[in-house]
């Protein structure tokens, strides 16, 4: 008999989940790939284009993400900008499940043809996940030397 599918939700960052979010930890080898949650929240406070969210499994905060719509090169791009699952919740399929859920939300909310992200070329675990989700490298690099990947909206491929 298969396991029941856990309830996954994407919740706004608020006074109820903030302290738990700030306590989430990554594996030591992952820390150099993403800003701290506190830094992300400060950036979102300074730049209203960002939307930070708590990733919850059965009402327990297990991760964090941040996304936004930006005008670039005379076009608008939706960025799946920050994404992490706490180290104690990794290895359970939550990364892919939350990414699928969040990407569907972004395509619906922004009605965009593609979603972008950037990743350090040595972050092989993240790249493997992003490839599983359908992201492909664009050949671009951002100002930090991260490589840009894009995911085409399945509707735009029909």
BAZA-60156 format. One record per atom (N, C-alpha, C): residue in three letters; atom name; residue number from 1; x, y, z. Coordinates in Angstrom, 2 decimals. Layout:
# BAZA-60156
[ala,CA,NUM,[X,Y,Z]]
...
//
This chain:
# BAZA-60156
[unk,N,1,[0.85,-1.19,0.00]]
[unk,CA,1,[0.00,0.00,0.00]]
[unk,C,1,[0.89,1.24,0.00]]
[unk,N,2,[0.54,2.22,-0.83]]
[unk,CA,2,[1.37,3.42,-0.96]]
[unk,C,2,[1.09,4.40,0.19]]
[unk,N,3,[2.08,5.24,0.42]]
[unk,CA,3,[1.97,6.27,1.45]]
[unk,C,3,[0.97,7.33,1.01]]
[unk,N,4,[0.21,7.91,1.95]]
[unk,CA,4,[-0.68,9.02,1.57]]
[unk,C,4,[0.16,10.22,1.15]]
[unk,N,5,[-0.35,10.98,0.20]]
[unk,CA,5,[0.34,12.17,-0.28]]
[unk,C,5,[0.20,13.26,0.77]]
[unk,N,6,[1.32,13.83,1.23]]
[unk,CA,6,[1.23,14.87,2.26]]
[unk,C,6,[0.65,16.16,1.69]]
[unk,N,7,[0.02,16.94,2.54]]
[unk,CA,7,[-0.53,18.23,2.15]]
[unk,C,7,[0.61,19.24,2.07]]
[unk,N,8,[0.86,19.75,0.86]]
[unk,CA,8,[1.90,20.75,0.63]]
[unk,C,8,[1.22,22.08,0.35]]
[unk,N,9,[1.69,23.13,1.03]]
[unk,CA,9,[1.15,24.46,0.80]]
[unk,C,9,[2.28,25.46,0.64]]
[unk,N,10,[1.96,26.51,-0.10]]
[unk,CA,10,[2.86,27.65,-0.29]]
[unk,C,10,[2.20,28.81,0.42]]
[unk,N,11,[2.79,29.23,1.53]]
[unk,CA,11,[2.17,30.24,2.39]]
[unk,C,11,[2.95,31.54,2.38]]
[unk,N,12,[2.25,32.66,2.50]]
[unk,CA,12,[2.97,33.93,2.63]]
[unk,C,12,[3.82,33.92,3.90]]
[unk,N,13,[4.93,34.64,3.86]]
[unk,CA,13,[5.74,34.80,5.06]]
[unk,C,13,[4.98,35.75,5.98]]
[unk,N,14,[4.80,35.33,7.23]]
[unk,CA,14,[4.04,36.15,8.18]]
[unk,C,14,[4.56,35.93,9.60]]
[unk,N,15,[3.93,36.57,10.55]]
[unk,CA,15,[4.39,36.50,11.94]]
[unk,C,15,[4.27,35.09,12.51]]
[unk,N,16,[3.43,34.25,11.92]]
[unk,CA,16,[3.25,32.88,12.43]]
[unk,C,16,[4.36,31.94,11.99]]
[unk,N,17,[4.98,32.20,10.82]]
[unk,CA,17,[5.99,31.26,10.34]]
[unk,C,17,[7.40,31.87,10.26]]
[unk,N,18,[7.52,33.15,10.53]]
[unk,CA,18,[8.81,33.82,10.36]]
[unk,C,18,[9.92,33.22,11.23]]
[unk,N,19,[9.66,33.03,12.51]]
[unk,CA,19,[10.73,32.52,13.38]]
[unk,C,19,[11.15,31.11,12.98]]
[unk,N,20,[10.21,30.30,12.54]]
[unk,CA,20,[10.54,28.95,12.08]]
[unk,C,20,[11.35,29.01,10.79]]
[unk,N,21,[10.95,29.87,9.88]]
[unk,CA,21,[11.70,30.04,8.62]]
[unk,C,21,[13.15,30.40,8.89]]
[unk,N,22,[13.35,31.34,9.80]]
[unk,CA,22,[14.71,31.82,10.08]]
[unk,C,22,[15.59,30.76,10.72]]
[unk,N,23,[14.99,29.71,11.25]]
[unk,CA,23,[15.75,28.62,11.89]]
[unk,C,23,[16.09,27.49,10.92]]
[unk,N,24,[15.52,27.51,9.70]]
[unk,CA,24,[15.81,26.44,8.75]]
[unk,C,24,[17.29,26.41,8.42]]
[unk,N,25,[17.84,25.21,8.30]]
[unk,CA,25,[19.26,25.04,8.03]]
[unk,C,25,[19.49,24.22,6.78]]
[unk,N,26,[20.51,24.59,6.04]]
[unk,CA,26,[20.95,23.80,4.89]]
[unk,C,26,[22.12,22.93,5.31]]
[unk,N,27,[22.45,21.95,4.50]]
[unk,CA,27,[23.66,21.18,4.72]]
[unk,C,27,[24.83,22.14,4.54]]
[unk,N,28,[25.91,21.97,5.30]]
[unk,CA,28,[27.04,22.90,5.21]]
[unk,C,28,[27.55,23.13,3.79]]
[unk,N,29,[27.59,22.07,2.98]]
[unk,CA,29,[28.10,22.21,1.62]]
[unk,C,29,[27.14,22.97,0.70]]
[unk,N,30,[25.91,23.22,1.14]]
[unk,CA,30,[24.93,23.96,0.34]]
[unk,C,30,[24.91,25.45,0.65]]
[unk,N,31,[25.48,25.84,1.76]]
[unk,CA,31,[25.35,27.22,2.24]]
[unk,C,31,[25.93,28.27,1.29]]
[unk,N,32,[26.94,27.94,0.53]]
[unk,CA,32,[27.54,28.91,-0.37]]
[unk,C,32,[26.74,29.16,-1.64]]
[unk,N,33,[25.71,28.37,-1.85]]
[unk,CA,33,[24.94,28.48,-3.09]]
[unk,C,33,[23.75,29.43,-3.00]]
[unk,N,34,[23.36,29.81,-1.81]]
[unk,CA,34,[22.15,30.64,-1.66]]
[unk,C,34,[22.34,31.56,-0.46]]
[unk,N,35,[21.74,32.73,-0.55]]
[unk,CA,35,[21.78,33.67,0.56]]
[unk,C,35,[20.98,33.10,1.74]]
[unk,N,36,[21.25,33.61,2.92]]
[unk,CA,36,[20.46,33.18,4.07]]
[unk,C,36,[19.03,33.66,3.91]]
[unk,N,37,[18.13,33.02,4.61]]
[unk,CA,37,[16.72,33.43,4.54]]
[unk,C,37,[16.57,34.86,5.04]]
[unk,N,38,[17.31,35.23,6.07]]
[unk,CA,38,[17.24,36.60,6.58]]
[unk,C,38,[17.66,37.59,5.49]]
[unk,N,39,[18.73,37.27,4.74]]
[unk,CA,39,[19.17,38.15,3.66]]
[unk,C,39,[18.12,38.22,2.55]]
[unk,N,40,[17.51,37.08,2.23]]
[unk,CA,40,[16.46,37.06,1.20]]
[unk,C,40,[15.29,37.93,1.62]]
[unk,N,41,[14.87,37.81,2.87]]
[unk,CA,41,[13.73,38.60,3.35]]
[unk,C,41,[14.05,40.09,3.35]]
[unk,N,42,[15.28,40.44,3.67]]
[unk,CA,42,[15.69,41.84,3.62]]
[unk,C,42,[15.65,42.34,2.18]]
[unk,N,43,[16.12,41.53,1.26]]
[unk,CA,43,[16.10,41.91,-0.15]]
[unk,C,43,[14.66,42.10,-0.64]]
[unk,N,44,[13.76,41.21,-0.22]]
[unk,CA,44,[12.35,41.32,-0.60]]
[unk,C,44,[11.71,42.57,0.01]]
[unk,N,45,[12.16,42.94,1.19]]
[unk,CA,45,[11.65,44.15,1.84]]
[unk,C,45,[12.08,45.40,1.06]]
[unk,N,46,[13.29,45.36,0.53]]
[unk,CA,46,[13.83,46.50,-0.21]]
[unk,C,46,[13.36,46.54,-1.67]]
[unk,N,47,[12.96,45.40,-2.20]]
[unk,CA,47,[12.55,45.31,-3.60]]
[unk,C,47,[11.20,44.60,-3.69]]
[unk,N,48,[10.12,45.36,-3.83]]
[unk,CA,48,[8.77,44.77,-3.80]]
[unk,C,48,[8.45,43.85,-4.98]]
[unk,N,49,[9.35,43.73,-5.95]]
[unk,CA,49,[9.12,42.78,-7.04]]
[unk,C,49,[9.25,41.34,-6.55]]
[unk,N,50,[9.97,41.14,-5.46]]
[unk,CA,50,[10.16,39.80,-4.89]]
[unk,C,50,[8.97,39.40,-4.03]]
[unk,N,51,[8.62,38.12,-4.11]]
[unk,CA,51,[7.62,37.54,-3.22]]
[unk,C,51,[8.26,36.36,-2.50]]
[unk,N,52,[8.50,36.49,-1.19]]
[unk,CA,52,[9.03,35.37,-0.43]]
[unk,C,52,[7.88,34.51,0.10]]
[unk,N,53,[8.09,33.19,0.13]]
[unk,CA,53,[7.04,32.29,0.62]]
[unk,C,53,[7.64,31.18,1.48]]
[unk,N,54,[6.82,30.68,2.39]]
[unk,CA,54,[7.16,29.53,3.22]]
[unk,C,54,[6.60,28.28,2.55]]
[unk,N,55,[7.40,27.24,2.52]]
[unk,CA,55,[6.96,25.96,1.96]]
[unk,C,55,[6.62,25.05,3.14]]
[unk,N,56,[5.35,24.62,3.19]]
[unk,CA,56,[4.87,23.87,4.35]]
[unk,C,56,[4.37,22.49,3.95]]
[unk,N,57,[4.73,21.51,4.74]]
[unk,CA,57,[4.28,20.14,4.55]]
[unk,C,57,[3.49,19.77,5.80]]
[unk,N,58,[2.21,19.47,5.61]]
[unk,CA,58,[1.33,19.15,6.75]]
[unk,C,58,[1.40,20.26,7.81]]
[unk,N,59,[1.40,21.50,7.35]]
[unk,CA,59,[1.39,22.72,8.18]]
[unk,C,59,[2.71,22.96,8.92]]
[unk,N,60,[3.76,22.23,8.58]]
[unk,CA,60,[5.09,22.43,9.17]]
[unk,C,60,[5.98,23.09,8.13]]
[unk,N,61,[6.64,24.19,8.50]]
[unk,CA,61,[7.54,24.89,7.58]]
[unk,C,61,[8.76,24.01,7.33]]
[unk,N,62,[8.98,23.69,6.04]]
[unk,CA,62,[10.10,22.83,5.68]]
[unk,C,62,[11.02,23.47,4.64]]
[unk,N,63,[10.62,24.63,4.12]]
[unk,CA,63,[11.44,25.26,3.09]]
[unk,C,63,[11.05,26.70,2.84]]
[unk,N,64,[11.77,27.28,1.91]]
[unk,CA,64,[11.62,28.70,1.58]]
[unk,C,64,[11.81,28.87,0.09]]
[unk,N,65,[11.10,29.82,-0.48]]
[unk,CA,65,[11.29,30.18,-1.89]]
[unk,C,65,[11.02,31.67,-2.06]]
[unk,N,66,[11.54,32.21,-3.15]]
[unk,CA,66,[11.30,33.60,-3.47]]
[unk,C,66,[11.27,33.72,-4.99]]
[unk,N,67,[10.33,34.50,-5.49]]
[unk,CA,67,[10.18,34.66,-6.92]]
[unk,C,67,[9.79,36.09,-7.23]]
[unk,N,68,[9.84,36.44,-8.52]]
[unk,CA,68,[9.45,37.79,-8.89]]
[unk,C,68,[9.41,37.99,-10.39]]
[unk,N,69,[8.77,39.08,-10.78]]
[unk,CA,69,[8.65,39.48,-12.18]]
[unk,C,69,[9.53,40.71,-12.38]]
[unk,N,70,[10.46,40.63,-13.34]]
[unk,CA,70,[11.43,41.69,-13.56]]
[unk,C,70,[11.45,42.09,-15.03]]
[unk,N,71,[11.64,43.38,-15.29]]
[unk,CA,71,[11.82,43.88,-16.64]]
[unk,C,71,[13.31,43.79,-16.98]]
[unk,N,72,[13.60,43.03,-18.03]]
[unk,CA,72,[14.99,42.84,-18.45]]
[unk,C,72,[15.05,42.82,-19.96]]
[unk,N,73,[16.06,43.47,-20.51]]
[unk,CA,73,[16.30,43.42,-21.96]]
[unk,C,73,[15.02,43.70,-22.75]]
[unk,N,74,[14.29,44.69,-22.34]]
[unk,CA,74,[13.05,45.11,-22.99]]
[unk,C,74,[11.99,44.02,-23.01]]
[unk,N,75,[12.06,43.12,-22.05]]
[unk,CA,75,[11.04,42.09,-21.90]]
[unk,C,75,[10.86,41.78,-20.41]]
[unk,N,76,[9.79,41.11,-20.07]]
[unk,CA,76,[9.57,40.74,-18.68]]
[unk,C,76,[9.96,39.28,-18.48]]
[unk,N,77,[10.63,39.02,-17.36]]
[unk,CA,77,[11.02,37.66,-17.01]]
[unk,C,77,[10.53,37.34,-15.61]]
[unk,N,78,[9.98,36.15,-15.46]]
[unk,CA,78,[9.62,35.64,-14.14]]
[unk,C,78,[10.81,34.81,-13.67]]
[unk,N,79,[11.28,35.14,-12.46]]
[unk,CA,79,[12.44,34.45,-11.88]]
[unk,C,79,[12.01,33.60,-10.69]]
[unk,N,80,[12.36,32.35,-10.76]]
[unk,CA,80,[12.25,31.39,-9.65]]
[unk,C,80,[13.59,31.54,-8.95]]
[unk,N,81,[13.65,32.53,-8.06]]
[unk,CA,81,[14.93,33.09,-7.66]]
[unk,C,81,[15.61,32.37,-6.50]]
[unk,N,82,[14.91,32.01,-5.49]]
[unk,CA,82,[15.50,31.32,-4.33]]
[unk,C,82,[14.63,30.12,-4.02]]
[unk,N,83,[15.27,29.03,-3.63]]
[unk,CA,83,[14.52,27.81,-3.36]]
[unk,C,83,[15.37,26.91,-2.47]]
[unk,N,84,[14.81,26.53,-1.34]]
[unk,CA,84,[15.55,25.62,-0.47]]
[unk,C,84,[14.59,24.78,0.37]]
[unk,N,85,[15.05,23.59,0.66]]
[unk,CA,85,[14.37,22.68,1.59]]
[unk,C,85,[15.34,22.48,2.75]]
[unk,N,86,[14.84,22.57,3.97]]
[unk,CA,86,[15.67,22.41,5.16]]
[unk,C,86,[16.39,21.06,5.14]]
[unk,N,87,[17.61,21.04,5.66]]
[unk,CA,87,[18.43,19.82,5.60]]
[unk,C,87,[17.74,18.62,6.23]]
[unk,N,88,[16.95,18.83,7.27]]
[unk,CA,88,[16.29,17.69,7.93]]
[unk,C,88,[15.11,17.15,7.14]]
[unk,N,89,[14.73,17.83,6.06]]
[unk,CA,89,[13.60,17.39,5.23]]
[unk,C,89,[14.04,17.01,3.82]]
[unk,N,90,[15.34,17.08,3.55]]
[unk,CA,90,[15.83,16.72,2.22]]
[unk,C,90,[15.82,15.20,2.05]]
[unk,N,91,[15.80,14.78,0.80]]
[unk,CA,91,[15.85,13.35,0.49]]
[unk,C,91,[14.50,12.66,0.57]]
[unk,N,92,[13.43,13.43,0.67]]
[unk,CA,92,[12.08,12.86,0.79]]
[unk,C,92,[11.21,13.18,-0.43]]
[unk,N,93,[11.81,13.79,-1.45]]
[unk,CA,93,[11.05,14.16,-2.64]]
[unk,C,93,[10.34,15.50,-2.52]]
[unk,N,94,[10.56,16.21,-1.42]]
[unk,CA,94,[9.87,17.49,-1.21]]
[unk,C,94,[10.37,18.58,-2.15]]
[unk,N,95,[11.65,18.56,-2.50]]
[unk,CA,95,[12.18,19.57,-3.40]]
[unk,C,95,[11.46,19.56,-4.74]]
[unk,N,96,[11.36,18.39,-5.35]]
[unk,CA,96,[10.68,18.29,-6.64]]
[unk,C,96,[9.19,18.59,-6.50]]
[unk,N,97,[8.57,18.07,-5.44]]
[unk,CA,97,[7.13,18.29,-5.25]]
[unk,C,97,[6.82,19.78,-5.07]]
[unk,N,98,[7.61,20.47,-4.24]]
[unk,CA,98,[7.37,21.91,-4.04]]
[unk,C,98,[7.71,22.71,-5.30]]
[unk,N,99,[8.78,22.33,-6.00]]
[unk,CA,99,[9.14,23.05,-7.22]]
[unk,C,99,[8.02,22.91,-8.26]]
[unk,N,100,[7.50,21.69,-8.42]]
[unk,CA,100,[6.38,21.49,-9.36]]
[unk,C,100,[5.19,22.37,-8.98]]
[unk,N,101,[4.86,22.39,-7.70]]
[unk,CA,101,[3.72,23.17,-7.21]]
[unk,C,101,[3.95,24.67,-7.44]]
[unk,N,102,[5.14,25.13,-7.10]]
[unk,CA,102,[5.45,26.55,-7.24]]
[unk,C,102,[5.52,26.97,-8.71]]
[unk,N,103,[6.09,26.16,-9.55]]
[unk,CA,103,[6.18,26.50,-10.98]]
[unk,C,103,[4.79,26.57,-11.60]]
[unk,N,104,[3.91,25.65,-11.24]]
[unk,CA,104,[2.53,25.70,-11.74]]
[unk,C,104,[1.86,27.00,-11.30]]
[unk,N,105,[2.09,27.39,-10.05]]
[unk,CA,105,[1.53,28.64,-9.54]]
[unk,C,105,[2.06,29.84,-10.32]]
[unk,N,106,[3.37,29.85,-10.60]]
[unk,CA,106,[3.98,30.97,-11.31]]
[unk,C,106,[3.47,31.07,-12.75]]
[unk,N,107,[3.37,29.94,-13.44]]
[unk,CA,107,[2.84,29.98,-14.80]]
[unk,C,107,[1.40,30.49,-14.81]]
[unk,N,108,[0.62,30.07,-13.83]]
[unk,CA,108,[-0.78,30.51,-13.72]]
[unk,C,108,[-0.86,31.99,-13.37]]
[unk,N,109,[-0.10,32.40,-12.36]]
[unk,CA,109,[-0.17,33.79,-11.88]]
[unk,C,109,[0.33,34.79,-12.91]]
[unk,N,110,[1.42,34.49,-13.58]]
[unk,CA,110,[2.04,35.46,-14.48]]
[unk,C,110,[1.70,35.24,-15.95]]
[unk,N,111,[1.07,34.11,-16.28]]
[unk,CA,111,[0.71,33.82,-17.67]]
[unk,C,111,[1.91,34.04,-18.60]]
[unk,N,112,[3.06,33.50,-18.20]]
[unk,CA,112,[4.30,33.74,-18.92]]
[unk,C,112,[4.68,32.53,-19.78]]
[unk,N,113,[5.47,32.77,-20.84]]
[unk,CA,113,[5.89,31.66,-21.69]]
[unk,C,113,[7.02,30.82,-21.11]]
[unk,N,114,[7.79,31.41,-20.17]]
[unk,CA,114,[8.89,30.66,-19.56]]
[unk,C,114,[9.24,31.26,-18.21]]
[unk,N,115,[9.93,30.46,-17.42]]
[unk,CA,115,[10.40,30.88,-16.09]]
[unk,C,115,[11.90,30.67,-16.06]]
[unk,N,116,[12.60,31.60,-15.43]]
[unk,CA,116,[14.06,31.58,-15.38]]
[unk,C,116,[14.56,31.35,-13.96]]
[unk,N,117,[15.76,30.81,-13.87]]
[unk,CA,117,[16.48,30.71,-12.61]]
[unk,C,117,[17.96,30.77,-12.93]]
[unk,N,118,[18.76,30.97,-11.89]]
[unk,CA,118,[20.21,30.93,-12.09]]
[unk,C,118,[20.80,30.01,-11.03]]
[unk,N,119,[21.89,29.35,-11.42]]
[unk,CA,119,[22.49,28.34,-10.56]]
[unk,C,119,[24.00,28.34,-10.77]]
[unk,N,120,[24.74,28.14,-9.69]]
[unk,CA,120,[26.18,28.01,-9.81]]
[unk,C,120,[26.49,26.70,-10.52]]
[unk,N,121,[27.46,26.70,-11.45]]
[unk,CA,121,[27.73,25.49,-12.24]]
[unk,C,121,[28.21,24.31,-11.41]]
[unk,N,122,[28.71,24.55,-10.21]]
[unk,CA,122,[29.16,23.44,-9.36]]
[unk,C,122,[28.07,22.97,-8.38]]
[unk,N,123,[26.86,23.51,-8.49]]
[unk,CA,123,[25.74,23.08,-7.64]]
[unk,C,123,[25.01,21.93,-8.37]]
[unk,N,124,[25.68,20.79,-8.44]]
[unk,CA,124,[25.20,19.68,-9.25]]
[unk,C,124,[23.88,19.10,-8.75]]
[unk,N,125,[23.66,19.12,-7.45]]
[unk,CA,125,[22.39,18.60,-6.92]]
[unk,C,125,[21.23,19.44,-7.42]]
[unk,N,126,[21.37,20.75,-7.37]]
[unk,CA,126,[20.31,21.64,-7.86]]
[unk,C,126,[20.12,21.49,-9.36]]
[unk,N,127,[21.22,21.42,-10.10]]
[unk,CA,127,[21.12,21.28,-11.56]]
[unk,C,127,[20.39,20.00,-11.93]]
[unk,N,128,[20.67,18.92,-11.22]]
[unk,CA,128,[19.98,17.65,-11.47]]
[unk,C,128,[18.48,17.82,-11.27]]
[unk,N,129,[18.09,18.47,-10.17]]
[unk,CA,129,[16.67,18.71,-9.91]]
[unk,C,129,[16.06,19.57,-11.01]]
[unk,N,130,[16.73,20.64,-11.38]]
[unk,CA,130,[16.19,21.56,-12.38]]
[unk,C,130,[16.03,20.86,-13.74]]
[unk,N,131,[16.98,19.99,-14.09]]
[unk,CA,131,[16.82,19.22,-15.33]]
[unk,C,131,[15.61,18.30,-15.24]]
[unk,N,132,[15.40,17.67,-14.10]]
[unk,CA,132,[14.22,16.80,-13.92]]
[unk,C,132,[12.92,17.58,-14.09]]
[unk,N,133,[12.95,18.85,-13.71]]
[unk,CA,133,[11.77,19.71,-13.83]]
[unk,C,133,[11.57,20.21,-15.26]]
[unk,N,134,[12.59,20.05,-16.10]]
[unk,CA,134,[12.47,20.49,-17.50]]
[unk,C,134,[13.26,21.73,-17.84]]
[unk,N,135,[14.01,22.29,-16.89]]
[unk,CA,135,[14.83,23.47,-17.16]]
[unk,C,135,[16.00,23.10,-18.06]]
[unk,N,136,[16.38,24.04,-18.93]]
[unk,CA,136,[17.54,23.89,-19.80]]
[unk,C,136,[18.39,25.15,-19.70]]
[unk,N,137,[19.70,24.98,-19.86]]
[unk,CA,137,[20.60,26.13,-19.84]]
[unk,C,137,[20.36,27.00,-21.08]]
[unk,N,138,[20.42,28.32,-20.87]]
[unk,CA,138,[20.18,29.27,-21.96]]
[unk,C,138,[21.48,29.75,-22.61]]
[unk,N,139,[22.62,29.52,-21.95]]
[unk,CA,139,[23.89,30.05,-22.44]]
[unk,C,139,[24.23,31.39,-21.81]]
[unk,N,140,[23.29,31.95,-21.03]]
[unk,CA,140,[23.53,33.23,-20.35]]
[unk,C,140,[24.16,33.00,-18.98]]
[unk,N,141,[24.80,34.04,-18.47]]
[unk,CA,141,[25.27,34.07,-17.09]]
[unk,C,141,[24.77,35.36,-16.46]]
[unk,N,142,[24.48,35.31,-15.16]]
[unk,CA,142,[24.06,36.53,-14.48]]
[unk,C,142,[25.30,37.27,-13.96]]
[unk,N,143,[25.07,38.38,-13.28]]
[unk,CA,143,[26.19,39.22,-12.82]]
[unk,C,143,[27.06,38.53,-11.77]]
[unk,N,144,[26.56,37.46,-11.15]]
[unk,CA,144,[27.33,36.73,-10.14]]
[unk,C,144,[28.04,35.51,-10.73]]
[unk,N,145,[27.95,35.33,-12.04]]
[unk,CA,145,[28.58,34.18,-12.67]]
[unk,C,145,[27.73,32.92,-12.64]]
[unk,N,146,[26.49,33.05,-12.16]]
[unk,CA,146,[25.59,31.89,-12.17]]
[unk,C,146,[25.07,31.67,-13.58]]
[unk,N,147,[24.84,30.43,-13.91]]
[unk,CA,147,[24.34,30.08,-15.24]]
[unk,C,147,[22.81,30.12,-15.22]]
[unk,N,148,[22.24,30.71,-16.27]]
[unk,CA,148,[20.80,30.89,-16.36]]
[unk,C,148,[20.17,29.66,-17.02]]
[unk,N,149,[19.06,29.23,-16.44]]
[unk,CA,149,[18.27,28.13,-16.99]]
[unk,C,149,[16.85,28.65,-17.21]]
[unk,N,150,[16.14,28.05,-18.16]]
[unk,CA,150,[14.76,28.44,-18.42]]
[unk,C,150,[13.89,27.20,-18.58]]
[unk,N,151,[12.65,27.35,-18.20]]
[unk,CA,151,[11.63,26.31,-18.34]]
[unk,C,151,[10.52,26.86,-19.20]]
[unk,N,152,[10.25,26.20,-20.30]]
[unk,CA,152,[9.16,26.61,-21.19]]
[unk,C,152,[7.83,26.19,-20.59]]
[unk,N,153,[6.85,27.06,-20.70]]
[unk,CA,153,[5.50,26.72,-20.29]]
[unk,C,153,[4.98,25.63,-21.23]]
[unk,N,154,[4.49,24.54,-20.66]]
[unk,CA,154,[4.02,23.42,-21.47]]
[unk,C,154,[2.94,23.89,-22.45]]
[unk,N,155,[2.13,24.87,-22.07]]
[unk,CA,155,[1.07,25.37,-22.95]]
[unk,C,155,[1.65,26.04,-24.19]]
[unk,N,156,[2.83,26.69,-24.03]]
[unk,CA,156,[3.42,27.39,-25.17]]
[unk,C,156,[4.06,26.41,-26.15]]
[unk,N,157,[4.23,25.15,-25.73]]
[unk,CA,157,[4.84,24.13,-26.61]]
[unk,C,157,[3.79,23.37,-27.41]]
[unk,N,158,[2.51,23.58,-27.10]]
[unk,CA,158,[1.46,22.82,-27.80]]
[unk,C,158,[1.25,23.33,-29.21]]
//
